[in-house]
Amino acid sequence: MLDYKVRTYEEAIEVIKEIGFLPLTQLVPNYPSLDSITSKEHWHTGSELDPWLWRAIFPGDGIAAYGKFVKKKSVLISSELLPLIHSTLGSPRSVNERYHDGLMSREAVELYTLISENEGIDTRVLRVQAGMKDKDMKKLFDNGLLELQGSMDIVVSGTKAKTNEAGEKNGWSSTSFETMDYWAEKNKIGKATIKVDEAKMKLKDHFTSFCSPETMKAIYKIFKF
């Protein structure tokens, strides 16, 4: 495995640009993750060296798309590699087309519609607007968001602090979402113009250049080479 040691946000950017695909926690054997290349003592400190805060800064700066795109696990995908991975894991068909063919849940479609109408919407606001504020609706809400991230239809755009009427921070920050199309266009990231098989071959060549055979077995399963 490549032995990275990262201390600053700028150093983490260089790693993401180099390898293109960086899970937040261990996902692939003998492969870097954000928590494995950074010091545990800086996590959740709220300082500029806190990788937990960086996860929301990367998408805000257009450095990497962030979301639970793979096996319901959070990963960062560089803007350079995103077109190839989106072509491989995403779908060229619209959300509504997939829903009509029974390939998406009604909740996911409703959430996608609300996000597309309110790009950058706070999760708390989204849950209220979706009519899923009640406790017994939380699982449907969470599963809908996981479904949309897994199909790469939405991306985490950042976090928003909870504030009181005086505008003071009051409570934990929550995640905000944008559609992948909106985020990519905003950051001037075009879609892959090649066929899926060619995108997969390019990804295979990319990962083979620095991954061990053992690691590649897991990469194969993710991207279905």
NORHUBEL-V212856 format. One record per helix or strand of 3 or more residues. SS is the DSSP state (2 for helix, 1 for strand). FROM is the first residue (numbers start at 1). TO is the last residue. Records with the same first field share a line. If there is no record, write none. Layout:
BEGIN
SS = FROM-TO ; FROM-TO
END
This chain:
BEGIN
2 = 9-19 ; 34-37 ; 40-42 ; 51-60 ; 79-89 ; 95-100 ; 106-117 ; 123-129 ; 135-150 ; 180-186 ; 196-208 ; 213-223
1 = 21-23 ; 64-70 ; 73-78 ; 154-160 ; 174-179
END
